[in-house]
Amino acid sequence: MRLLTVAAAVAACFSGFAASEIEEIVEACREKAGGIYYAYNVEEDSIAPVPEGYKPIYISHYGRHGSRWPVNRNIYKTAGDFFQEQQLAENITPEGKEAWKMVTRCAGNAHGHLGELTDMGSRQHRAIAERMRLRFPELFAEGKVAARSSVEPRCIMSMMAFCDQLEEKVGGLRVSKHATPGDMDFIHHNTPEAKLNTGEDAPWMWEFSRYRDSVSLCPKTAAKLFKDVPQSESLPIFIRSLYDVAISVQDIDSLEADIITLFDAEELTGLWKASNFMQYVANGRSPESMSSGPESVKPLLREFVGRADEMLASGDIRVDLRFGHDTDLLRLVSLIDADGYGVELEDAEAAAEKWRNFEISPMGGNFQLVFYGNGMGKVVVLPRLNEVPVKISDVPEAFPGYYDWEILKNYFSTL
């Protein structure tokens, strides 16, 4: 890794200077340190003022699945085993014992549910669907809606929740729903290059792992849990497992386990920075991965364009819905450079300022292209990320917030 030296990274994360903007954000809302585990909390959507003479004619949408249980059972065992080891050494504090109890409670709650959509995740998609229905009622009046999903159950259940809401609220509406392996070629495509550059054996991971271990020592947090901070090579792994358990609690209803408050806020920010940078390299326009993440999502962008042209010509479908995963949403937004997220960055500090995973792809995150026509053949498009308008950096606007479809389509073809 060219510019991410361990010494510089640690100094940046734990300096004595005033708190950075991201540290203040995490201090105010620790759940955002969960990154892609941050639970979608948008309650109001918005659009730019519609140009005179235009009306909505088509929506093309990609939604990440909603809140889910963790997919890795080992986070519970790793954290629990370390607590057990320290208990045997009589090195655990009362706070540590309480944290251990909460980890055990979380493990029991997740048993049999790993990777499964939670009730909260279903509600998120119902709410997004309802806001879409209310914002664009004319597009649902004709009952022409299609939905496609990744074959992962949590994505299928997200699609069903979204579509159930529409069908319950719009009389006579029947959404065509599909979850087929063939659609995975665009809904969740992953090239060999992307897999190579995102695995634990990727060339950049060796130095990054040293940096990640350094910010995972969390001595202030460890001092709350243990009488003497363990001098163990397993400490960083334990801290990361405890962090993974802590950030997942927000996605599960009525799970009484406030583990995240045990973390020192500055150290929690450091853990998020490491996780965020790892995802940036995997999914952003990173020099370290040669942008292999965004490259792998090009089939999805081509499908967006092809379906749009087909539906604009035929009028067969007014709303196209797709349901998939965090990586694809992160990669799509980075590929098209929405709101500057296509930036090339070289270290965790820069990513923490300019590419924040919880802003792009929280649980239930979504990207929409809303098409408007003026009845005389002119079509403009409003891009929205998480139900808020975004700008496409390298494309001129036809109207504030809106892009000429032919110009935007030509830009997409160059990517």
C-alpha positions as CSV (number, residue, x, y, z in Angstrom):
1,M,0.0,0.0,0.0
2,R,1.7,3.2,-1.2
3,L,0.7,5.9,1.2
4,L,-0.9,4.1,4.1
5,T,2.0,3.8,6.5
6,V,1.2,2.3,9.9
7,A,2.9,5.2,11.8
8,A,1.0,7.9,9.9
9,A,-2.4,6.1,10.2
10,V,-2.0,5.5,13.9
11,A,-0.9,9.1,14.5
12,A,-3.9,10.4,12.5
13,C,-6.4,8.3,14.4
14,F,-5.1,8.9,17.9
15,S,-3.6,12.4,17.8
16,G,-4.2,14.8,20.5
17,F,-5.6,17.4,18.2
18,A,-9.2,18.6,18.0
19,A,-11.7,15.9,17.0
20,S,-12.3,15.6,13.2
21,E,-15.7,15.9,11.6
22,I,-16.1,12.2,11.4
23,E,-15.2,11.8,15.1
24,E,-17.9,14.3,16.0
25,I,-20.4,12.4,13.8
26,V,-19.6,9.1,15.5
27,E,-19.8,10.8,18.9
28,A,-23.2,12.1,18.1
29,C,-24.5,8.8,16.6
30,R,-22.3,5.8,17.4
31,E,-24.5,3.6,15.2
32,K,-22.9,5.3,12.1
33,A,-19.6,3.6,13.1
34,G,-21.4,0.5,12.0
35,G,-20.8,1.5,8.4
36,I,-22.8,-0.9,6.2
37,Y,-24.6,-2.1,9.4
38,Y,-26.0,1.4,9.9
39,A,-29.8,0.9,9.9
40,Y,-31.6,3.0,7.2
41,N,-33.3,5.8,9.0
42,V,-34.7,8.0,6.2
43,E,-38.2,9.1,7.1
44,E,-38.8,11.7,4.3
45,D,-37.9,11.5,0.7
46,S,-37.2,14.6,-1.5
47,I,-36.9,15.6,-5.2
48,A,-35.6,18.6,-6.9
49,P,-38.3,21.0,-8.2
50,V,-39.8,19.4,-11.3
51,P,-39.2,21.4,-14.5
52,E,-42.3,23.0,-16.0
53,G,-44.2,20.7,-18.4
54,Y,-42.6,17.5,-17.2
55,K,-44.1,14.6,-15.4
56,P,-42.7,11.2,-14.1
57,I,-42.9,8.4,-16.6
58,Y,-40.6,5.7,-15.3
59,I,-38.5,4.7,-12.3
60,S,-35.4,2.4,-12.3
61,H,-34.4,1.3,-8.8
62,Y,-31.7,-0.7,-7.1
63,G,-32.2,-1.5,-3.4
64,R,-29.9,-3.1,-0.9
65,H,-31.6,-5.6,1.3
66,G,-32.8,-4.3,4.7
67,S,-31.4,-4.8,8.2
68,R,-30.2,-8.3,8.8
69,W,-28.6,-10.5,11.4
70,P,-24.8,-10.9,11.0
71,V,-23.6,-13.5,8.5
72,N,-20.6,-14.7,10.5
73,R,-21.2,-16.8,13.6
74,N,-17.5,-16.7,14.5
75,I,-17.8,-13.1,15.8
76,Y,-19.7,-14.4,18.9
77,K,-17.4,-17.3,19.5
78,T,-14.2,-15.3,19.2
79,A,-15.4,-12.6,21.6
80,G,-16.8,-15.1,24.0
81,D,-13.7,-17.3,24.0
82,F,-11.5,-14.3,24.8
83,F,-13.7,-13.2,27.7
84,Q,-13.6,-16.8,29.0
85,E,-9.8,-16.8,28.8
86,Q,-9.6,-13.6,30.7
87,Q,-12.1,-14.8,33.3
88,L,-9.9,-17.9,33.9
89,A,-7.0,-15.5,34.4
90,E,-9.1,-13.4,36.9
91,N,-8.6,-10.4,34.6
92,I,-12.1,-9.4,33.8
93,T,-13.8,-6.3,35.3
94,P,-17.5,-6.0,36.2
95,E,-18.1,-4.1,33.0
96,G,-16.3,-6.8,31.1
97,K,-18.6,-9.5,32.7
98,E,-21.6,-7.5,31.7
99,A,-20.3,-7.1,28.1
100,W,-19.7,-10.9,28.0
101,K,-23.3,-11.5,29.1
102,M,-24.5,-9.2,26.3
103,V,-22.4,-11.0,23.7
104,T,-23.9,-14.3,24.9
105,R,-27.4,-12.8,24.6
106,C,-26.6,-11.6,21.0
107,A,-25.3,-15.1,20.1
108,G,-28.5,-16.7,21.3
109,N,-30.6,-14.2,19.5
110,A,-28.7,-14.8,16.2
111,H,-28.9,-18.6,16.5
112,G,-30.7,-19.9,13.4
113,H,-30.9,-16.5,11.9
114,L,-27.5,-15.7,10.5
115,G,-27.8,-13.5,7.4
116,E,-31.5,-13.4,7.6
117,L,-33.6,-10.3,7.1
118,T,-34.9,-8.9,10.4
119,D,-38.4,-7.4,11.0
120,M,-36.7,-4.0,11.0
121,G,-35.4,-4.8,7.5
122,S,-38.9,-5.6,6.3
123,R,-40.3,-2.4,7.7
124,Q,-37.5,-0.4,6.0
125,H,-38.5,-1.6,2.6
126,R,-42.2,-1.2,3.2
127,A,-41.5,2.4,4.2
128,I,-39.4,3.1,1.1
129,A,-42.2,1.6,-1.1
130,E,-44.8,3.7,0.6
131,R,-42.9,6.9,0.1
132,M,-42.3,6.0,-3.6
133,R,-46.0,5.3,-4.0
134,L,-47.1,8.6,-2.5
135,R,-44.4,10.6,-4.3
136,F,-45.2,9.1,-7.8
137,P,-48.8,7.8,-7.6
138,E,-49.4,8.1,-11.4
139,L,-46.7,5.5,-12.1
140,F,-48.6,2.8,-10.1
141,A,-52.0,3.6,-11.3
142,E,-51.6,1.5,-14.4
143,G,-50.3,-1.6,-12.5
144,K,-47.1,-2.0,-14.4
145,V,-44.3,-2.9,-11.9
146,A,-41.5,-5.5,-12.2
147,A,-39.2,-6.7,-9.4
148,R,-36.1,-8.8,-9.6
149,S,-34.0,-10.0,-6.7
150,S,-30.7,-11.6,-5.9
151,V,-31.2,-15.2,-5.0
152,E,-30.1,-14.6,-1.4
153,P,-33.1,-15.0,1.0
154,R,-32.6,-11.7,2.7
155,C,-32.9,-9.9,-0.7
156,I,-35.9,-11.9,-1.7
157,M,-37.6,-11.1,1.5
158,S,-36.8,-7.4,1.0
159,M,-38.4,-7.5,-2.4
160,M,-41.5,-9.2,-1.0
161,A,-41.8,-6.6,1.8
162,F,-41.5,-3.8,-0.8
163,C,-44.0,-5.3,-3.2
164,D,-46.4,-6.4,-0.5
165,Q,-46.7,-2.8,0.6
166,L,-47.4,-1.6,-3.0
167,E,-50.0,-4.4,-3.6
168,E,-51.8,-3.7,-0.4
169,K,-52.0,0.0,-1.0
170,V,-52.7,0.0,-4.8
171,G,-55.9,-1.7,-5.7
172,G,-55.5,-4.2,-8.5
173,L,-51.7,-3.9,-8.6
174,R,-49.8,-7.1,-9.2
175,V,-46.1,-6.9,-9.3
176,S,-44.2,-9.5,-11.4
177,K,-41.5,-10.8,-9.1
178,H,-38.4,-12.8,-10.1
179,A,-35.4,-14.3,-8.2
180,T,-33.4,-16.3,-10.7
181,P,-29.7,-17.3,-11.0
182,G,-29.6,-15.8,-14.5
183,D,-30.3,-12.3,-13.1
184,M,-27.2,-12.6,-10.8
185,D,-25.1,-11.7,-13.8
186,F,-26.1,-8.1,-13.3
187,I,-27.8,-7.9,-9.9
188,H,-24.7,-9.2,-8.0
189,H,-21.9,-9.6,-10.5
190,N,-18.3,-10.1,-9.2
191,T,-15.4,-10.3,-11.6
192,P,-12.3,-12.5,-10.9
193,E,-10.3,-9.3,-10.6
194,A,-12.6,-7.9,-8.0
195,K,-12.5,-11.2,-6.0
196,L,-8.7,-11.2,-6.2
197,N,-8.3,-7.6,-5.0
198,T,-10.8,-7.9,-2.1
199,G,-9.7,-11.2,-0.4
200,E,-7.4,-11.6,2.6
201,D,-4.6,-12.6,0.2
202,A,-4.9,-9.4,-1.9
203,P,-1.5,-7.7,-2.3
204,W,-2.5,-4.6,-0.4
205,M,-3.9,-6.5,2.6
206,W,-0.5,-7.3,4.2
207,E,0.3,-3.7,5.1
208,F,-3.4,-2.8,5.7
209,S,-3.6,-5.7,8.2
210,R,-0.8,-4.1,10.3
211,Y,-2.7,-0.8,10.3
212,R,-6.0,-2.5,11.1
213,D,-4.4,-4.4,14.0
214,S,-2.9,-1.1,15.3
215,V,-6.2,0.7,15.5
216,S,-7.8,-2.5,16.9
217,L,-5.8,-2.4,20.1
218,C,-8.2,0.1,21.6
219,P,-6.4,0.4,25.0
220,K,-9.1,2.7,26.5
221,T,-11.9,0.3,25.7
222,A,-9.9,-2.7,26.8
223,A,-9.2,-1.0,30.1
224,K,-12.9,-0.9,30.8
225,L,-13.3,-4.7,30.2
226,F,-10.1,-6.0,31.8
227,K,-8.2,-5.3,35.0
228,D,-4.9,-5.3,33.0
229,V,-5.0,-4.8,29.3
230,P,-4.1,-8.2,27.9
231,Q,-0.7,-8.4,26.1
232,S,-2.0,-10.9,23.7
233,E,-1.7,-11.2,19.9
234,S,-5.4,-12.1,20.0
235,L,-6.5,-8.7,21.4
236,P,-7.0,-6.9,18.0
237,I,-9.1,-9.9,16.8
238,F,-11.2,-9.9,19.9
239,I,-11.8,-6.1,19.7
240,R,-12.9,-6.4,16.1
241,S,-15.2,-9.3,16.9
242,L,-16.7,-7.3,19.8
243,Y,-17.1,-4.3,17.4
244,D,-18.8,-6.5,14.9
245,V,-21.3,-7.8,17.5
246,A,-21.8,-4.2,18.8
247,I,-22.6,-2.6,15.5
248,S,-25.1,-5.3,14.5
249,V,-27.4,-4.8,17.5
250,Q,-29.0,-1.7,15.9
251,D,-30.5,-3.9,13.1
252,I,-32.4,-6.2,15.5
253,D,-35.6,-5.2,17.3
254,S,-35.7,-5.3,21.1
255,L,-32.2,-6.8,21.6
256,E,-31.0,-5.4,24.9
257,A,-27.3,-5.3,24.4
258,D,-25.8,-1.8,24.4
259,I,-22.3,-3.0,23.7
260,I,-21.4,-0.1,21.4
261,T,-21.4,2.4,24.3
262,L,-18.6,0.5,25.9
263,F,-16.2,1.7,23.2
264,D,-14.3,4.8,23.6
265,A,-15.7,7.1,20.8
266,E,-12.2,8.0,19.4
267,E,-11.3,4.3,19.2
268,L,-14.6,3.4,17.7
269,T,-13.9,6.0,15.0
270,G,-10.6,4.3,14.3
271,L,-12.3,0.9,13.9
272,W,-14.8,2.4,11.5
273,K,-12.0,4.1,9.5
274,A,-10.2,0.8,9.0
275,S,-13.5,-1.0,8.0
276,N,-14.5,1.9,5.8
277,F,-11.2,2.0,4.0
278,M,-11.2,-1.7,3.4
279,Q,-14.6,-1.4,1.7
280,Y,-13.4,1.6,-0.3
281,V,-10.5,-0.4,-1.7
282,A,-12.9,-3.3,-2.5
283,N,-15.8,-1.2,-3.9
284,G,-14.6,2.3,-4.7
285,R,-12.3,3.7,-7.4
286,S,-9.3,2.8,-5.4
287,P,-5.8,2.8,-7.0
288,E,-5.0,-0.2,-4.7
289,S,-7.6,-2.4,-6.4
290,M,-7.3,-0.8,-9.8
291,S,-11.0,0.1,-9.5
292,S,-11.9,-3.6,-10.0
293,G,-15.0,-3.2,-7.8
294,P,-16.7,-0.5,-9.9
295,E,-15.5,-2.4,-13.0
296,S,-17.5,-5.4,-11.9
297,V,-20.8,-3.5,-11.6
298,K,-20.8,-2.4,-15.2
299,P,-23.3,-5.1,-16.2
300,L,-25.8,-3.6,-13.8
301,L,-25.3,-0.1,-15.2
302,R,-25.8,-1.5,-18.8
303,E,-29.0,-3.3,-17.6
304,F,-30.2,0.0,-16.2
305,V,-29.6,1.7,-19.5
306,G,-31.0,-1.1,-21.7
307,R,-34.2,-1.5,-19.6
308,A,-34.8,2.2,-19.5
309,D,-34.6,2.6,-23.3
310,E,-36.8,-0.5,-23.7
311,M,-39.4,0.7,-21.3
312,L,-39.5,4.3,-22.4
313,A,-40.1,3.0,-25.9
314,S,-42.8,0.5,-25.0
315,G,-44.4,1.8,-21.8
316,D,-44.8,-1.8,-20.6
317,I,-43.2,-1.2,-17.2
318,R,-43.5,2.0,-15.2
319,V,-41.4,0.9,-12.2
320,D,-38.4,-1.4,-12.4
321,L,-37.3,-2.7,-9.0
322,R,-34.0,-4.6,-8.2
323,F,-32.9,-5.9,-4.8
324,G,-29.4,-6.9,-4.0
325,H,-26.4,-6.2,-1.8
326,D,-24.2,-3.5,-0.3
327,T,-21.2,-4.1,-2.6
328,D,-23.2,-3.5,-5.7
329,L,-24.7,-0.2,-4.4
330,L,-21.3,1.0,-3.3
331,R,-19.8,0.1,-6.6
332,L,-22.6,1.6,-8.7
333,V,-22.5,4.9,-6.9
334,S,-18.7,5.0,-7.2
335,L,-18.7,4.0,-10.9
336,I,-21.0,6.8,-12.0
337,D,-19.4,9.3,-9.6
338,A,-22.6,10.3,-7.9
339,D,-22.0,13.2,-5.4
340,G,-18.3,12.8,-5.8
341,Y,-18.1,9.2,-4.5
342,G,-16.1,8.3,-7.6
343,V,-13.0,9.9,-6.2
344,E,-9.6,8.2,-6.1
345,L,-8.2,8.1,-2.6
346,E,-5.0,6.6,-1.1
347,D,-5.5,6.2,2.6
348,A,-8.0,5.7,5.4
349,E,-8.1,9.3,6.5
350,A,-9.0,10.6,3.0
351,A,-11.7,7.9,2.7
352,A,-13.1,8.9,6.1
353,E,-13.6,12.4,4.8
354,K,-14.8,11.8,1.2
355,W,-16.2,8.2,1.0
356,R,-18.3,7.1,3.9
357,N,-20.0,3.7,3.6
358,F,-22.8,4.6,6.0
359,E,-23.8,7.5,3.7
360,I,-23.8,5.4,0.6
361,S,-25.1,1.9,1.5
362,P,-26.7,1.6,5.0
363,M,-29.0,-1.4,5.5
364,G,-31.9,-0.7,3.1
365,G,-29.9,1.8,1.0
366,N,-31.1,2.5,-2.5
367,F,-30.4,4.2,-5.8
368,Q,-33.1,5.5,-8.2
369,L,-33.2,7.0,-11.6
370,V,-36.6,8.8,-11.9
371,F,-37.4,9.7,-15.6
372,Y,-39.6,12.6,-16.5
373,G,-41.1,13.4,-20.0
374,N,-42.6,16.5,-21.5
375,G,-44.9,14.8,-24.0
376,M,-42.8,16.0,-26.9
377,G,-40.1,13.4,-26.8
378,K,-37.8,15.1,-24.3
379,V,-36.7,13.0,-21.3
380,V,-34.8,14.1,-18.3
381,V,-33.6,12.0,-15.3
382,L,-33.4,12.7,-11.6
383,P,-30.8,10.5,-9.8
384,R,-31.5,9.8,-6.1
385,L,-29.4,8.1,-3.5
386,N,-31.3,7.0,-0.4
387,E,-34.3,9.0,-1.6
388,V,-32.3,12.2,-1.8
389,P,-31.2,13.9,-5.1
390,V,-27.6,13.5,-6.0
391,K,-25.4,15.1,-8.7
392,I,-23.5,13.2,-11.4
393,S,-20.1,15.0,-11.2
394,D,-19.1,14.9,-14.9
395,V,-22.4,15.6,-16.5
396,P,-24.1,19.0,-17.0
397,E,-27.6,19.4,-15.7
398,A,-30.5,20.1,-18.1
399,F,-32.3,21.7,-15.1
400,P,-31.2,21.9,-11.5
401,G,-31.0,18.2,-10.3
402,Y,-32.1,16.8,-13.7
403,Y,-30.1,15.4,-16.6
404,D,-30.9,15.0,-20.2
405,W,-31.3,11.2,-20.7
406,E,-29.4,11.1,-23.9
407,I,-26.4,13.0,-22.5
408,L,-26.5,10.9,-19.3
409,K,-26.7,7.7,-21.2
410,N,-23.8,8.7,-23.4
411,Y,-21.8,9.4,-20.2
412,F,-22.7,5.9,-18.8
413,S,-21.5,4.4,-22.0
414,T,-18.0,5.8,-21.5
415,L,-17.6,4.1,-18.1
